[in-house]
Amino acid sequence: MSEISQGLECSKISISLVKLMQLATELQEKYPEAMGILDITGVSPFGSWEMMNPYTKEADFEDFSNVGRHCIAVAYAANKIADALWIPDEQKDAIITSAILHDGDKRIEVMRKKAKKAWGEIDVYWEEWYKTIETLFSDKGLDPRVFATIQSMGGMTGHNSLKKFLIMKDRKIQLNPERTLAEMIVHIADDMTHSSSGEGGEVTQYVSFNTRASLSKFPEKYGFLWQEGFAVSEDNGIQEIRDITWIQWDTVKHFYDWQAQVFEMICEYIQNQMDPTSQIDSVEFLLGIVNVQSTKNLVESITDKVDKNLPVV
């Protein structure tokens, strides 16, 4: 049994709110630009501020700090996976930055949904409406790179990113070779991160995508995942389907099934990079990597200078 496989026998972890905020403080020091963007977009883990909804022109006071804390938890998981792959520090910094920012546009997305709810069946997702994001941040004096980053959020993870991960080749569904290992890491780190509140306060755990969907009540919150989807073909690529309820087979599925499949495919791919001889289920293998107890804090593991003269996958 390899050292990695042996590590899977370690106990799983739960991250308390106190620990998560410690991690947020560490990341604030290590990645001030990325954390600053979360503040600009109103989802800082340290607290939300009043923003104007650019669609309804009304003040929005909803607290989105839980979204920021989720981003911190995803960054923690992404860092664990990157460490296990011996990814060099510079590349790992980019992975952690992407993880921090992956849900940075969540408040803007909710604002669009609030506008749609208030106005009825108006498509606030079309291009002209989406440009109102410029109005929201026009007085921030943003660096063009930062503004471009904000505009690109939302397609990194979740169902919106699934189409870019899949292709059909030789009549078989495969991972798109154009996707980078960094993109894969952030995608599954998000899919395995679940936070819940109870008598003991907010706790974050790392679980399979199916478990997360059940614990987070996806059927109640995101029913469209079981209605909408897409088809994958060798000739026509990806084709979205609005109502897929009665049309399903191996190459035509709703978003939920595709998301579960992509999660498993990425886990299998990364497992093969780490330990191609492992007989452990690939999802459990990756969860084991993330859930292994560590005596180091996040920033120590990020800034450690280790001789990594190993092949970079």
Backbone bond lengths (Angstrom), bond angles and torsions (degrees), N, CA, C in turn:
res aa  C-N    CA-C-N  psi(-1)  N-CA   C-N-CA  omega(-1)  CA-C   N-CA-C  phi
1 M - - - 1.475 - - 1.525 109.10 -
2 S 1.344 117.84 135.69 1.458 120.77 -178.08 1.520 111.08 -75.04
3 E 1.346 115.38 166.60 1.472 119.88 178.15 1.520 110.44 -61.97
4 I 1.345 117.05 -37.05 1.464 119.91 179.40 1.520 110.27 -64.17
5 S 1.310 117.17 -46.35 1.464 120.62 -179.60 1.519 110.90 -62.76
6 Q 1.344 116.97 -38.91 1.456 120.02 178.47 1.523 110.66 -62.71
7 G 1.342 115.83 -34.87 1.460 119.64 -179.27 1.502 113.24 -63.41
8 L 1.325 116.83 -22.17 1.452 120.21 -178.29 1.519 112.47 -69.34
9 E 1.321 116.56 -13.76 1.450 119.50 -179.94 1.524 112.18 -79.40
10 C 1.361 117.20 -7.32 1.457 120.59 179.02 1.528 110.02 -68.92
11 S 1.321 115.92 156.98 1.455 120.47 -177.53 1.526 110.79 -70.24
12 K 1.326 115.13 153.07 1.453 120.15 178.57 1.524 110.28 -77.37
13 I 1.340 115.18 161.47 1.450 120.08 -177.21 1.519 110.91 -114.70
14 S 1.309 114.74 155.96 1.453 123.12 167.57 1.521 105.95 -128.03
15 I 1.299 116.86 133.73 1.455 121.26 -177.68 1.522 108.68 -102.36
16 S 1.301 116.54 119.83 1.461 121.46 179.98 1.525 109.65 -76.63
17 L 1.339 115.89 166.40 1.455 121.15 177.84 1.526 110.50 -60.91
18 V 1.319 116.59 -39.95 1.475 120.49 179.81 1.525 110.17 -60.92
19 K 1.337 116.44 -46.85 1.453 120.59 179.69 1.521 111.15 -64.35
20 L 1.330 116.54 -39.97 1.458 120.42 -179.56 1.524 110.99 -63.14
21 M 1.324 116.80 -39.41 1.462 119.67 178.85 1.529 111.21 -70.87
22 Q 1.326 117.06 -29.79 1.462 119.54 172.78 1.526 110.24 -63.87
23 L 1.325 115.23 -42.87 1.461 119.76 177.33 1.523 110.72 -63.18
24 A 1.332 117.13 -39.46 1.463 121.20 178.81 1.524 110.72 -61.50
25 T 1.317 116.78 -41.19 1.462 121.09 178.64 1.527 110.71 -64.46
26 E 1.320 116.38 -40.94 1.461 120.52 178.82 1.531 110.90 -64.21
27 L 1.327 115.85 -42.59 1.458 119.71 179.65 1.527 111.46 -69.07
28 Q 1.325 116.68 -31.63 1.466 120.96 176.39 1.526 110.03 -59.08
29 E 1.323 116.11 -38.62 1.460 120.88 -179.99 1.528 111.88 -75.92
30 K 1.328 116.11 -37.67 1.464 120.87 -175.48 1.531 112.34 -82.74
31 Y 1.340 117.39 -35.86 1.462 121.94 -175.54 1.541 109.93 -129.09
32 P 1.324 118.23 64.63 1.473 120.59 -174.96 1.528 113.69 -62.55
33 E 1.342 118.25 -33.97 1.467 119.33 -178.59 1.522 110.90 -68.15
34 A 1.335 117.03 -46.74 1.461 120.25 179.83 1.521 110.97 -63.45
35 M 1.324 116.97 -44.50 1.464 120.07 179.46 1.519 110.85 -66.06
36 G 1.338 116.42 -32.10 1.462 120.16 176.99 1.510 112.09 -65.93
37 I 1.336 116.73 -34.88 1.464 120.34 177.70 1.525 110.51 -65.20
38 L 1.343 117.22 -38.47 1.470 119.51 176.07 1.518 111.08 -60.38
39 D 1.320 116.60 -36.30 1.462 120.56 178.13 1.530 110.15 -68.59
40 I 1.324 116.49 -43.09 1.464 121.10 -179.99 1.526 111.13 -60.95
41 T 1.336 116.46 -40.71 1.471 119.98 -177.72 1.529 112.85 -86.28
42 G 1.333 116.65 4.25 1.462 120.20 171.94 1.506 116.16 80.48
43 V 1.347 117.87 23.60 1.464 119.98 179.23 1.535 111.30 -128.13
44 S 1.306 117.29 30.71 1.458 120.38 179.56 1.524 110.38 -62.14
45 P 1.345 118.00 139.30 1.472 119.42 176.93 1.525 112.51 -65.81
46 F 1.326 116.67 -15.16 1.462 120.67 -178.55 1.523 113.16 -89.71
47 G 1.340 117.23 0.01 1.459 120.20 177.51 1.517 112.26 133.49
48 S 1.328 116.38 148.87 1.457 122.34 -179.85 1.521 110.48 -96.43
49 W 1.314 115.34 162.13 1.451 121.29 176.60 1.525 108.80 -128.43
50 E 1.329 114.65 164.08 1.467 119.06 -179.45 1.526 110.68 -63.30
51 M 1.332 116.14 134.52 1.454 121.83 176.06 1.524 109.40 -131.64
52 M 1.330 115.62 151.68 1.449 119.53 174.27 1.524 109.02 -87.03
53 N 1.326 116.41 130.30 1.458 120.60 173.04 1.529 107.44 -74.18
54 P 1.340 118.48 111.23 1.468 120.32 -174.99 1.524 113.70 -68.08
55 Y 1.327 116.82 -12.64 1.457 120.85 -179.07 1.522 111.34 -90.60
56 T 1.349 116.60 -41.76 1.465 120.54 -178.74 1.523 112.48 -99.07
57 K 1.350 116.51 -12.41 1.470 123.04 -177.25 1.527 112.06 63.42
58 E 1.332 116.20 25.21 1.462 120.95 178.52 1.526 109.81 -111.17
59 A 1.337 115.76 153.30 1.462 120.62 178.43 1.531 109.47 -70.59
60 D 1.302 116.26 140.02 1.459 122.03 179.87 1.523 108.36 -117.52
61 F 1.341 116.19 122.38 1.460 121.15 -176.64 1.531 113.04 -112.37
62 E 1.324 117.93 5.12 1.464 120.81 -175.59 1.534 111.11 -63.23
63 D 1.317 115.57 139.99 1.469 121.31 -179.12 1.529 109.68 -84.99
64 F 1.325 116.28 122.32 1.460 122.02 179.87 1.525 112.11 -116.27
65 S 1.327 116.71 20.87 1.468 118.77 -179.09 1.527 111.73 -65.37
66 N 1.346 117.37 -23.77 1.470 119.71 176.86 1.527 110.82 -64.28
67 V 1.334 116.94 -32.01 1.468 120.94 177.20 1.531 109.18 -66.23
68 G 1.318 116.34 -42.91 1.458 119.90 177.69 1.519 112.04 -62.08
69 R 1.323 116.18 -39.08 1.472 119.00 178.57 1.526 110.61 -66.83
70 H 1.334 116.12 -35.93 1.464 119.45 175.92 1.529 110.02 -61.60
71 C 1.321 116.96 -42.08 1.463 120.61 179.11 1.528 110.98 -60.45
72 I 1.331 116.74 -38.38 1.465 120.85 177.81 1.523 110.24 -64.89
73 A 1.327 116.74 -42.90 1.466 121.24 -179.88 1.526 111.26 -64.44
74 V 1.333 116.87 -37.85 1.462 120.72 177.96 1.528 109.70 -67.04
75 A 1.328 116.98 -39.33 1.465 120.39 177.92 1.526 111.01 -62.04
76 Y 1.324 116.56 -37.24 1.468 121.09 177.59 1.525 110.28 -61.70
77 A 1.335 116.75 -47.15 1.464 120.58 -179.66 1.521 111.01 -65.02
78 A 1.331 116.90 -42.90 1.468 120.65 179.96 1.519 110.64 -61.69
79 N 1.330 116.44 -38.56 1.462 120.32 178.78 1.525 111.51 -64.80
80 K 1.326 116.75 -39.93 1.467 120.64 179.00 1.534 110.25 -61.75
81 I 1.329 116.81 -44.59 1.461 120.73 -178.56 1.527 110.35 -67.45
82 A 1.332 116.71 -42.66 1.466 120.52 179.56 1.523 111.06 -62.82
83 D 1.326 116.99 -39.05 1.466 121.01 177.39 1.522 111.01 -61.55
84 A 1.325 116.14 -43.19 1.464 120.20 -177.97 1.529 111.34 -66.22
85 L 1.338 116.49 -23.80 1.459 121.39 178.35 1.533 112.46 -91.04
86 W 1.316 117.13 0.46 1.462 122.37 -178.73 1.533 111.12 56.07
87 I 1.313 116.17 41.36 1.460 120.44 178.38 1.527 109.18 -74.79
88 P 1.326 118.37 133.56 1.471 121.73 -178.95 1.527 112.31 -57.64
89 D 1.328 116.40 153.88 1.462 121.89 -173.51 1.520 113.29 -55.59
90 E 1.339 117.63 -43.54 1.464 119.85 -176.93 1.525 110.96 -62.22
91 Q 1.322 116.56 -43.55 1.465 119.65 178.34 1.524 111.07 -69.53
92 K 1.322 115.72 -35.66 1.465 118.74 179.58 1.523 111.03 -67.25
93 D 1.322 116.82 -36.43 1.464 120.15 176.35 1.523 110.40 -58.97
94 A 1.330 117.14 -40.90 1.472 121.03 179.35 1.519 110.75 -65.40
95 I 1.332 117.07 -38.40 1.466 121.52 178.66 1.522 110.56 -64.45
96 I 1.327 116.27 -46.33 1.465 120.13 -178.90 1.523 110.69 -66.33
97 T 1.327 117.22 -38.16 1.464 120.53 176.65 1.531 110.44 -60.73
98 S 1.326 117.19 -44.62 1.469 120.96 178.28 1.525 110.98 -62.31
99 A 1.333 116.32 -39.75 1.464 119.99 179.09 1.529 110.97 -64.64
100 I 1.319 116.75 -41.77 1.463 120.68 178.20 1.531 110.76 -60.07
101 L 1.335 116.27 -38.84 1.460 120.79 -172.51 1.528 114.57 -91.76
102 H 1.337 118.10 -5.15 1.465 119.04 -167.27 1.527 114.15 -60.13
103 D 1.326 118.85 -30.58 1.466 121.66 178.52 1.522 111.54 -112.80
104 G 1.323 115.53 23.36 1.461 119.47 -176.69 1.509 114.40 -63.13
105 D 1.325 117.68 -20.77 1.466 120.65 -179.29 1.525 112.66 -97.45
106 K 1.331 117.28 10.46 1.469 120.16 -173.19 1.526 112.46 -60.22
107 R 1.330 117.44 -39.80 1.459 119.22 -178.69 1.531 110.81 -66.23
108 I 1.326 115.85 -38.07 1.466 120.00 178.03 1.526 109.85 -65.11
109 E 1.327 116.11 -40.64 1.468 120.54 177.85 1.524 110.39 -60.51
110 V 1.332 116.98 -43.59 1.464 120.62 179.85 1.523 110.44 -66.12
111 M 1.326 116.82 -35.50 1.466 119.90 176.69 1.524 110.91 -61.13
112 R 1.324 116.59 -40.85 1.457 119.75 177.79 1.529 110.41 -63.35
113 K 1.347 115.91 -40.74 1.468 119.73 179.55 1.523 111.04 -65.82
114 K 1.338 117.24 -37.02 1.463 120.60 178.00 1.524 109.99 -64.65
115 A 1.321 116.40 -39.60 1.461 120.31 178.65 1.524 110.36 -65.18
116 K 1.327 116.41 -41.36 1.457 120.38 -179.96 1.529 110.13 -64.34
117 K 1.337 115.97 -39.44 1.466 120.44 179.33 1.515 110.96 -65.83
118 A 1.337 116.25 -38.59 1.462 120.65 -177.73 1.520 111.98 -73.71
119 W 1.317 116.14 -34.97 1.463 119.79 -174.69 1.515 114.09 -98.13
120 G 1.299 117.81 -9.88 1.453 119.57 -176.58 1.516 110.85 94.15
121 E 1.311 116.08 -155.47 1.470 120.93 -174.87 1.525 111.77 -77.19
122 I 1.325 115.59 65.91 1.458 121.16 174.78 1.522 107.78 -108.16
123 D 1.316 116.81 132.75 1.457 121.26 -175.87 1.527 109.75 -81.27
124 V 1.327 117.04 91.33 1.463 120.56 -179.55 1.521 111.36 -82.41
125 Y 1.321 117.16 4.95 1.456 120.55 179.83 1.533 112.33 -95.95
126 W 1.344 116.95 -5.82 1.458 117.59 -178.34 1.523 109.69 -70.87
127 E 1.313 116.88 162.22 1.460 123.45 -167.41 1.517 113.77 -54.21
128 E 1.330 117.59 -45.98 1.467 120.09 -175.98 1.520 111.60 -63.59
129 W 1.346 116.53 -38.59 1.459 118.49 178.45 1.520 110.45 -69.57
130 Y 1.319 116.83 -37.71 1.467 119.19 -178.36 1.522 110.78 -65.34
131 K 1.327 117.77 -26.63 1.463 120.16 179.50 1.517 112.37 -66.63
132 T 1.343 117.69 -15.35 1.457 119.55 178.61 1.518 111.61 -66.01
133 I 1.316 117.45 -9.97 1.458 120.38 173.43 1.535 109.55 -59.38
134 E 1.343 116.62 -29.10 1.459 120.68 178.37 1.524 110.41 -64.47
135 T 1.345 116.47 -36.83 1.458 120.32 177.61 1.516 110.83 -63.61
136 L 1.314 115.79 -40.01 1.461 121.52 -177.21 1.517 112.18 -61.66
137 F 1.335 116.62 -37.52 1.469 120.32 -174.08 1.527 113.35 -112.71
138 S 1.329 117.64 11.96 1.464 120.39 -175.54 1.526 112.84 -64.91
139 D 1.336 117.68 -26.75 1.465 120.31 -177.34 1.519 113.04 -96.32
140 K 1.344 116.73 10.81 1.465 120.05 -176.88 1.526 112.82 -91.21
141 G 1.328 116.93 -9.80 1.447 119.84 -178.93 1.513 112.59 60.01
142 L 1.330 116.59 41.81 1.450 121.17 -173.33 1.523 112.52 -74.21
143 D 1.320 114.80 143.25 1.450 121.70 169.16 1.536 106.69 -61.19
144 P 1.335 118.46 137.36 1.477 120.28 -179.83 1.523 113.08 -53.09
145 R 1.344 117.61 -33.49 1.461 120.33 179.12 1.521 110.77 -65.15
146 V 1.331 116.10 -39.33 1.464 120.81 179.99 1.526 109.83 -66.58
147 F 1.341 116.09 -43.11 1.459 119.50 179.76 1.526 110.52 -62.97
148 A 1.323 116.16 -40.13 1.474 120.03 178.71 1.521 110.23 -63.70
149 T 1.331 116.52 -37.26 1.461 120.55 178.01 1.522 111.00 -62.98
150 I 1.334 116.36 -44.62 1.462 121.04 179.23 1.531 110.74 -60.72
151 Q 1.331 116.05 -42.19 1.463 119.69 -178.98 1.532 112.37 -67.10
152 S 1.324 117.12 -26.42 1.474 120.26 -176.51 1.522 113.16 -88.07
153 M 1.340 117.35 -7.70 1.459 120.15 -179.74 1.524 110.61 -66.71
154 G 1.303 116.24 158.20 1.457 121.06 175.55 1.513 113.04 101.49
155 G 1.329 117.72 -21.28 1.451 119.93 -179.88 1.511 113.18 -106.67
156 M 1.340 116.43 9.91 1.458 120.33 -177.13 1.521 112.86 -81.91
157 T 1.334 115.85 -34.70 1.462 120.26 -172.02 1.523 110.18 -139.55
158 G 1.347 115.48 179.34 1.452 120.46 176.09 1.518 112.89 68.51
159 H 1.328 115.90 -165.69 1.462 120.33 -173.00 1.526 112.81 -66.09
160 N 1.351 116.82 -26.11 1.459 119.40 -179.54 1.526 113.30 -66.59
161 S 1.317 116.92 -20.44 1.464 120.28 -176.19 1.527 112.98 -98.02
162 L 1.324 117.89 -7.02 1.462 120.35 -170.55 1.527 113.58 -61.64
163 K 1.332 116.03 -40.16 1.471 119.54 -173.99 1.527 111.99 -61.39
164 K 1.310 117.04 -32.18 1.466 118.50 -177.03 1.533 112.37 -78.50
165 F 1.332 117.21 -10.41 1.462 120.12 -179.49 1.524 113.33 -91.29
166 L 1.328 117.77 -11.20 1.465 120.02 -171.11 1.522 113.36 -119.33
167 I 1.310 115.54 143.61 1.453 122.76 170.00 1.529 107.44 -142.16
168 M 1.337 116.16 165.01 1.458 119.98 170.17 1.523 108.20 -114.64
169 K 1.314 115.48 128.68 1.459 121.43 179.04 1.523 108.54 -140.04
170 D 1.300 115.65 132.73 1.471 120.63 -177.61 1.529 110.94 53.93
171 R 1.350 114.70 39.92 1.469 122.67 176.84 1.530 112.46 62.94
172 K 1.321 116.39 28.91 1.457 120.89 -179.90 1.524 110.13 -136.36
173 I 1.347 116.59 135.16 1.465 121.51 176.34 1.526 108.54 -71.07
174 Q 1.334 116.05 127.36 1.458 121.02 -178.00 1.521 110.50 -136.45
175 L 1.339 115.78 162.99 1.454 119.82 171.61 1.520 108.86 -69.74
176 N 1.312 115.60 138.63 1.451 121.16 178.47 1.527 109.70 -67.18
177 P 1.340 118.76 119.30 1.459 120.79 -178.38 1.527 113.49 -65.42
178 E 1.337 117.38 -12.80 1.457 120.45 177.58 1.524 112.39 -76.85
179 R 1.325 117.14 -16.90 1.451 120.20 178.88 1.533 109.29 -75.68
180 T 1.309 115.73 139.32 1.456 120.51 -178.13 1.520 111.39 -88.09
181 L 1.313 115.30 161.14 1.454 120.14 176.26 1.525 110.22 -61.34
182 A 1.321 116.83 -36.07 1.466 120.87 178.50 1.523 110.89 -60.51
183 E 1.334 117.17 -44.40 1.467 120.69 179.04 1.524 111.02 -62.98
184 M 1.328 116.17 -39.80 1.461 120.21 179.27 1.525 111.04 -63.66
185 I 1.325 116.62 -43.27 1.463 121.04 -177.88 1.521 110.56 -61.45
186 V 1.329 117.35 -49.14 1.465 120.52 -178.61 1.526 110.52 -63.71
187 H 1.333 116.42 -38.71 1.468 120.21 -178.92 1.528 111.52 -60.94
188 I 1.317 117.67 -50.45 1.467 118.30 -176.82 1.532 111.34 -76.10
189 A 1.329 117.76 -27.87 1.469 119.75 176.48 1.524 109.88 -61.20
190 D 1.324 116.30 -40.21 1.470 120.39 176.90 1.523 110.73 -67.28
191 D 1.330 116.63 -44.66 1.463 120.49 -176.12 1.525 113.18 -65.05
192 M 1.326 118.59 -22.73 1.463 120.69 -177.26 1.530 113.17 -99.58
193 T 1.326 118.31 -1.75 1.460 121.63 -174.50 1.521 111.38 -94.15
194 H 1.324 115.98 117.65 1.471 121.35 -179.74 1.526 109.85 -127.34
195 S 1.332 115.82 130.78 1.468 121.69 176.18 1.516 109.48 -120.53
196 S 1.317 116.10 142.74 1.460 121.26 179.67 1.520 109.31 -143.42
197 S 1.317 115.86 156.44 1.463 121.83 178.28 1.514 109.65 -116.19
198 G 1.320 115.79 137.67 1.458 121.26 178.87 1.507 109.64 -150.25
199 E 1.317 115.91 -160.16 1.460 120.27 -178.87 1.528 111.54 -62.09
200 G 1.326 115.91 -31.10 1.458 119.58 -179.68 1.513 113.56 -86.43
201 G 1.346 117.47 4.69 1.451 121.24 -179.43 1.520 111.43 95.71
202 E 1.310 116.52 -171.12 1.463 122.16 -178.27 1.522 110.62 -76.28
203 V 1.316 115.95 131.38 1.466 121.97 -179.19 1.524 108.74 -133.05
204 T 1.330 116.13 139.02 1.460 122.11 177.98 1.518 109.70 -111.41
205 Q 1.330 115.77 135.22 1.460 121.97 178.11 1.524 109.37 -131.40
206 Y 1.328 115.44 161.36 1.463 121.38 179.14 1.521 108.12 -116.60
207 V 1.332 114.84 116.60 1.464 122.49 -171.93 1.521 109.54 -135.87
208 S 1.334 117.22 174.79 1.461 120.37 176.49 1.529 109.60 -67.18
209 F 1.330 116.33 161.87 1.466 119.60 179.03 1.524 110.99 -60.41
210 N 1.335 117.30 -43.87 1.466 120.12 -179.44 1.522 111.42 -61.10
211 T 1.337 116.23 -40.67 1.467 120.07 178.41 1.517 110.76 -66.14
212 R 1.324 115.96 -42.64 1.465 119.33 178.74 1.523 111.01 -61.30
213 A 1.324 116.28 -43.55 1.461 120.21 -179.75 1.526 111.06 -60.74
214 S 1.334 116.47 -39.07 1.462 120.64 179.20 1.526 111.27 -69.63
215 L 1.339 116.66 -47.71 1.462 121.18 -178.37 1.532 111.28 -64.66
216 S 1.315 116.24 -35.30 1.467 120.72 -177.77 1.527 112.80 -88.19
217 K 1.345 116.75 2.34 1.467 122.52 176.55 1.531 112.00 59.21
218 F 1.327 115.74 48.62 1.454 120.61 179.02 1.528 112.93 -56.41
219 P 1.358 119.37 -41.79 1.473 118.09 -179.40 1.521 113.02 -57.08
220 E 1.331 117.34 -35.12 1.458 121.00 -179.88 1.521 111.60 -77.76
221 K 1.333 116.54 -38.55 1.464 120.83 -174.20 1.522 113.38 -87.83
222 Y 1.318 116.14 -34.56 1.471 119.84 -172.56 1.531 110.31 -131.32
223 G 1.307 115.48 58.38 1.455 120.27 -177.80 1.517 114.10 -58.71
224 F 1.339 116.91 -26.60 1.464 119.89 -178.71 1.526 112.21 -63.17
225 L 1.348 117.31 -20.59 1.468 120.03 179.72 1.516 111.67 -62.85
226 W 1.328 117.08 -21.66 1.464 121.73 179.32 1.525 112.35 -100.71
227 Q 1.313 116.86 0.78 1.461 120.43 179.56 1.528 111.89 -113.57
228 E 1.325 116.68 -43.02 1.460 121.10 -178.40 1.526 110.31 -97.15
229 G 1.332 115.95 157.30 1.454 119.25 179.29 1.513 111.49 -174.67
230 F 1.315 115.95 -151.43 1.458 119.35 179.31 1.524 110.66 -160.03
231 A 1.327 113.58 164.91 1.461 121.56 177.61 1.521 108.55 -111.96
232 V 1.321 115.99 148.20 1.466 121.81 177.39 1.520 108.08 -120.58
233 S 1.334 116.18 126.21 1.462 119.51 178.08 1.519 109.92 -138.99
234 E 1.319 115.22 157.46 1.463 120.38 -178.47 1.522 110.91 -72.49
235 D 1.308 117.17 -31.60 1.457 121.15 -176.90 1.523 112.82 -86.28
236 N 1.330 116.76 -41.72 1.467 120.73 -172.89 1.517 114.84 -107.82
237 G 1.321 117.66 0.80 1.456 120.17 179.28 1.516 112.00 70.42
238 I 1.346 116.37 -131.85 1.462 122.20 -178.35 1.520 110.03 -101.30
239 Q 1.319 116.16 130.45 1.462 121.40 176.82 1.520 109.04 -128.57
240 E 1.332 115.72 119.67 1.460 120.40 -179.97 1.519 110.91 -72.97
241 I 1.339 115.49 146.70 1.466 121.89 179.06 1.525 108.09 -130.69
242 R 1.309 116.31 122.62 1.464 121.37 -175.94 1.525 113.34 -68.58
243 D 1.315 116.75 -43.39 1.465 120.27 -179.73 1.520 108.77 -126.09
244 I 1.313 114.60 105.50 1.459 120.39 -173.69 1.525 111.36 -110.34
245 T 1.336 115.73 11.10 1.459 121.40 -173.45 1.524 113.12 -52.14
246 W 1.351 115.76 -41.52 1.467 118.65 -174.69 1.532 112.99 -110.21
247 I 1.343 116.38 11.32 1.475 119.09 -178.83 1.526 108.41 -127.13
248 Q 1.301 117.62 92.81 1.455 119.61 -179.57 1.523 111.62 -140.64
249 W 1.303 115.86 130.80 1.454 122.45 167.70 1.521 107.98 -154.49
250 D 1.312 118.92 -165.36 1.463 121.07 -171.51 1.523 113.93 -58.20
251 T 1.310 116.63 -32.22 1.463 119.76 -176.23 1.524 113.48 -106.65
252 V 1.311 117.67 0.57 1.464 122.67 179.06 1.527 108.03 -132.44
253 K 1.314 117.12 112.67 1.469 120.53 -175.46 1.523 110.17 -143.80
254 H 1.335 115.25 161.26 1.456 118.56 173.18 1.532 108.83 -79.90
255 F 1.327 115.59 167.00 1.462 120.90 -173.53 1.527 112.98 -55.93
256 Y 1.331 116.41 -40.62 1.462 118.39 -176.45 1.526 111.54 -59.97
257 D 1.326 117.02 -48.12 1.469 119.88 -179.06 1.526 111.70 -64.08
258 W 1.336 116.62 -38.91 1.460 118.72 177.25 1.523 110.64 -64.52
259 Q 1.338 116.65 -40.19 1.459 119.40 -178.32 1.526 111.07 -64.58
260 A 1.323 116.89 -41.53 1.466 120.44 177.23 1.526 110.25 -63.95
261 Q 1.338 117.03 -39.89 1.463 120.30 -178.94 1.521 111.51 -68.33
262 V 1.338 117.53 -43.90 1.466 120.47 179.59 1.526 110.40 -63.24
263 F 1.317 116.94 -39.97 1.467 120.90 177.32 1.525 110.57 -56.79
264 E 1.317 116.56 -47.79 1.463 120.90 -178.90 1.534 111.57 -67.78
265 M 1.328 116.85 -39.13 1.467 120.53 179.90 1.532 111.16 -63.91
266 I 1.332 116.16 -41.36 1.462 119.24 179.65 1.526 110.35 -68.86
267 C 1.328 116.72 -41.25 1.470 119.80 177.10 1.527 110.82 -57.76
268 E 1.328 116.21 -42.98 1.463 120.13 179.68 1.528 111.27 -65.42
269 Y 1.321 116.40 -41.33 1.459 120.31 179.47 1.529 111.03 -62.32
270 I 1.325 117.12 -47.54 1.464 120.85 -178.23 1.522 110.77 -67.78
271 Q 1.330 117.42 -38.78 1.466 120.05 176.69 1.530 110.32 -57.64
272 N 1.325 117.08 -41.84 1.461 120.68 -179.72 1.528 111.82 -65.40
273 Q 1.341 116.61 -29.58 1.459 119.47 176.59 1.529 111.30 -72.90
274 M 1.320 116.79 -34.37 1.461 121.20 -177.53 1.525 112.79 -83.80
275 D 1.334 115.86 -47.64 1.464 120.41 -172.04 1.523 109.30 -152.42
276 P 1.341 116.95 81.44 1.468 120.28 -175.33 1.521 114.77 -64.26
277 T 1.314 117.42 -13.44 1.466 120.12 -179.56 1.521 112.77 -94.67
278 S 1.316 117.46 -4.21 1.460 120.44 -176.38 1.520 111.69 -64.10
279 Q 1.325 116.00 140.05 1.458 122.60 176.86 1.528 111.74 -101.84
280 I 1.315 116.40 2.68 1.457 121.54 -178.56 1.525 109.92 -76.60
281 D 1.312 117.56 144.26 1.452 121.93 174.50 1.528 108.94 -52.69
282 S 1.332 117.12 133.70 1.464 120.81 -171.74 1.528 113.02 -62.94
283 V 1.326 118.35 -36.18 1.463 120.36 178.23 1.524 110.33 -65.94
284 E 1.335 116.62 -46.10 1.461 119.90 177.89 1.530 111.14 -64.03
285 F 1.314 115.93 -33.59 1.463 120.96 178.02 1.527 110.57 -60.30
286 L 1.343 116.82 -50.25 1.466 120.50 -179.18 1.521 111.99 -67.85
287 L 1.343 116.57 -38.85 1.466 119.05 177.12 1.515 110.21 -62.90
288 G 1.325 116.34 -35.47 1.455 120.34 177.30 1.516 112.10 -63.22
289 I 1.329 116.55 -40.80 1.460 121.04 178.56 1.525 110.65 -60.36
290 V 1.321 116.13 -45.82 1.466 120.66 -177.10 1.523 111.44 -72.66
291 N 1.327 116.80 -34.61 1.457 120.38 -174.49 1.522 114.78 -87.70
292 V 1.319 118.05 -4.48 1.462 119.83 177.70 1.517 109.62 -61.50
293 Q 1.320 116.29 131.61 1.452 121.61 178.62 1.517 109.56 -65.60
294 S 1.325 116.67 141.03 1.457 121.09 178.36 1.519 110.05 -131.59
295 T 1.332 116.23 141.02 1.462 119.99 178.39 1.518 110.87 -85.97
296 K 1.330 117.20 -9.53 1.459 120.76 179.87 1.519 110.13 -91.31
297 N 1.345 116.35 150.18 1.457 117.35 170.57 1.516 108.89 -85.16
298 L 1.321 117.27 172.19 1.451 121.60 -171.47 1.517 112.21 -61.40
299 V 1.321 117.01 -48.60 1.453 119.18 -175.64 1.521 111.55 -68.02
300 E 1.334 118.46 -33.50 1.462 120.02 175.93 1.514 110.06 -60.66
301 S 1.328 116.89 -41.85 1.458 119.66 -178.54 1.522 110.86 -71.10
302 I 1.337 116.78 -27.65 1.457 120.32 178.74 1.527 110.57 -73.98
303 T 1.328 116.74 -41.53 1.454 120.86 -171.21 1.523 113.83 -94.53
304 D 1.327 117.89 -6.19 1.463 120.08 175.09 1.520 110.35 -53.43
305 K 1.285 116.95 134.15 1.449 120.77 176.18 1.517 108.56 -100.99
306 V 1.324 114.71 105.43 1.467 120.77 -177.01 1.521 107.99 -119.24
307 D 1.319 115.96 142.40 1.447 120.26 175.60 1.522 108.56 -70.02
308 K 1.337 116.41 111.08 1.455 121.10 -174.40 1.525 110.26 -117.05
309 N 1.309 116.17 55.92 1.455 120.39 179.11 1.520 111.42 -80.79
310 L 1.333 115.32 49.67 1.457 120.93 178.02 1.512 109.32 -110.85
311 P 1.313 118.04 158.80 1.473 119.42 177.44 1.525 110.35 -59.29
312 V 1.313 117.04 135.94 1.452 122.02 177.74 1.524 107.75 -90.95
313 V 1.350 117.20 124.75 1.462 120.08 -177.40 1.521 109.72 -90.66
